[in-house]
């Protein structure tokens, strides 16, 4: 796993790189910094609205923050992205997670 500093150096070179934004979001989520993770997942989606896994993991961070209704909305948008890109695994995982959130 790259360090925050390593990811940030790459982001400094390409601030709109969805892969590096996603990496930073994931870094924060794995370190239980869910507020920061949500911010970087949002930036990931702004850079690439079809990045369906960003929606999935953003919903997980929102759930950790007890923001369940927002997580549901994010998953609905993620499902649209997964359908748009015909990502069968993304569709399945997002549908399953969305069903679980009540």
C-alpha positions, 0 to 999 in steps of 0.5 A, spaced: 500 500 500 502 506 498 503 512 503 499 518 503 505 522 501 506 517 495 499 518 493 499 526 494 506 526 490 502 523 484 496 527 485 500 533 485 502 531 478 495 530 475 490 532 480 484 530 476 487 523 475 481 518 477 485 512 479 490 517 484 484 520 487 481 513 488 487 511 491 487 517 496 480 516 498 481 508 499 487 510 503 483 515 508 477 509 508 482 504 510 485 509 516 478 510 518 478 517 516 471 517 512 470 524 512 476 525 508 475 519 504 468 521 502 471 528 499 476 524 495 471 519 492 467 525 490 473 528 487 474 521 483 466 521 481 467 528 478 473 526 474 470 520 472 463 519 473 463 512 470 468 509 476 462 505 479 467 502 485 468 509 487 460 510 488 460 503 492 466 505 497 463 512 498 457 509 500 461 504 505 464 510 508 458 514 508 455 508 512 461 508 517 459 516 518 452 513 519 449 517 513 445 511 510 440 515 506 446 518 502 449 512 502 443 509 498 443 515 493 450 514 492 449 507 490 443 508 486 448 513 482 453 508 482 448 502 479 447 507 473 454 508 472 455 500 472 450 499 467 452 505 463 459 501 462 456 494 462 460 492 468 457 486 471 461 485 477 459 492 479 452 491 477 452 485 482 456 488 488 452 495 488 445 491 487 447 487 493 450 492 497 444 497 496 439 491 498 443 490 504 442 497 506 435 498 510 
